[in-house]
């Protein structure tokens, strides 16, 4: 964590002497130099000015647990156990590991600066470069049966969309069942994974949210994508503010979903449906028709001639027919 603290001192973009940095962190000037070299090896641009010290040239947006907690409502702040990590294989996997420890009664939430094995839907890799995006997972518990989870990814989509709109992002769209779009390109994705078996009417899930924030290059991504930096370049985006906004919105939506079910989210989801009225085809090609939104359970409806066909989340994927 010394490297994070060092970058925090340099984040103001001013020149800092090795002596002052060493004094602030309680380490030697040699150790400061080693940390500087390690950061530079990771692609962080730091200028070395002979006789004066170091200046950070890369625009840093460091994750800070205290800043995220400060942005939460009082009720939500007391209800969660927040972990902010420098690096992890997967924030979803970390939630599973943490839940193996004695329960604290709080909702575990994990945010990481970098994922080495991030996952998307159907096991696809999710690009997780360091310092660029938001990688956030929550451990959620519901009372009921598996059936109540049918619309959960859609509820989370609404919550993320509303958080983005609260942050001033216009034109947020939802792609069934779990993607958030801006300007016709994917900005964010949601992965909901069941954890364990149903026990005494209690369902445990891990909900992962990945959001592109600062990323401007994504080699190997085979679909149209965007980031907040691309979509709203005039704004300086702060991942701590975004994380707090997303957590507030998601926890509020989860409480509403647990108490009232999916009904209150249907119209909120449909008003952002990017498939509505468009010719669609299933990825396997066995179904095609016009998008007609979702039903009361979150199934997608496709008009195939005069017939409305229901598509359940997890069965097939849909795309706009070219």
Beta strands, then each sheet from edge to edge (+ up, - down):
strand 1: 46-49
strand 2: 53-56
strand 3: 80-85
strand 4: 107-112
strand 5: 134-143
strand 6: 172-175
strand 7: 179-182
strand 8: 185-194
strand 9: 202-211
strand 10: 279-282
strand 11: 288-294
strand 12: 300-304
strand 13: 307-311
strand 14: 318-320
sheet 1: 1+ 2-
sheet 2: 3+ 4+ 5- 9+ 8- 7+ 6-
sheet 3: 13+ 12- 11+ 10- 14+
end
